[in-house]
Amino acid sequence: MLYIIGGKVITMEGDVWENGYLAIENGKIMELGTVKAGTPVSAIWEKNRAGLCEAQVIDATGCIVMPGLIEAHCHMGITEEKKGMEGDDCNETVNPITPFLRAIDAINPMDAAFDDAVRAGITSAMVGPGSSNVVGGTFAFIKTHGRSIDRLVVKDPAAMKVAFGENPKVNYSDQNRSPVTRMAIAAMLRKELFLAQQYLRKKGKGMKPEEQDFRYESWIPVLMGKIPLKAHVHRADDILTAIRIAKEFHLSMTLDHCSEGHLIVEEVKESGFPAIVGPDLASRNKIEVQNMAFKTVGILNRAGIKTAITTDHPVSLIQALPICAGLAVKAGLSEEEALKSITIYAAQICGVDDRVGSLKKGKDADIVIFDGNPLEVATRTMCTLIDGEIIYADDTFKCPLPAMKKRL
């Protein structure tokens, strides 16, 4: 059993303990609460401070202990840093409809972004293809430390990427083929979904193995409501088109980027779809992001729309995720909601809140210890745990475990 004792424990389940503890075993949170005099945990803590305890104890006194942070939309390991074309597998830019592509076949966990994520306290992320295609393929929700992508997977497939607006238009207009207009993007997606629905109905009536179609098999989790569409939408009209199509086909969806969501708040709220907002730290380098601002997530959040915050790494760097949340607070989002937007809300939107996003008995022991408020620039990550294993610890942080990895 590993104990984290002391410090301010923020569970993201509604509890905040100024002097809390967690007990971890087999990668899961087994117990948690506040340290009280006369309890076994209090005795373990006192023995540890006296150097007499045989249990493995992390003393978090003076620190903040909270669930590992979650990046709800990024391309780390697919668009690798410093590797140019050789490390860029984000977009298959020769076919606008590629639902059969799978992120797990391109994510390289040895990309430097994974180490940066762990050092920032980010323990899991939604990773997938980019937005050059009308349909880009499936995302995977993964942990941020390890060498084998198969061992990092929490949920795969986790979402089907679709894109509206400038990116597909620019990519395929250069090739003198569709789509070159927003009308074509919408029409091509509708046709694909229509054919996928026909395929599913036919399969439900009985289908021979030789009749199965690899392309449309990939749509079944979407049509069955097991995973959402993950819609790249910046401009207000693109957001509304995405909502219109999802409603036509009775699909769940996340509104990723949602840069002009604050201009159509009532429509977004009425849709019932959550928003993953960002990357607001990036430059306004495209026409469709001219109204991008840190205020957007706060406006949507206050309207009752479930929101997460994204860096869209490598558009802005993944280690800036808590800083983006801090800048959103500066622009009007409450501090509590900002922390939820990079923990429990992100987990709920990604469909993995049964395992990550909060500190709760039975959940994965993905935990981060900060020396201060993680939304502030000067705050340091003192310790990051994934599945109960200490993956990173700051050089100044005392941690008695021999398996500790001081540097990544």
PyMOL commands that set and color helices and strands:
alter all, ss='L'
color gray80, all
select helices_A, chain A and resi 40-49+84-87+103-105+112-119+149-152+166-173+182-204+209-211+214-217+220-223+236-248+261-263+265-271+287-289+295-302+318-330+335-341+344-350
alter helices_A, ss='H'
color red, helices_A
select strands_A, chain A and resi 2-5+8-10+16-17+20-25+28-34+56-59+64-67+69-74+122-127+135-143+153-163+229-233+253-257+275-277+307-309+367-370+381-386+389-393
alter strands_A, ss='S'
color yellow, strands_A
deselect
rebuild
show_as cartoon
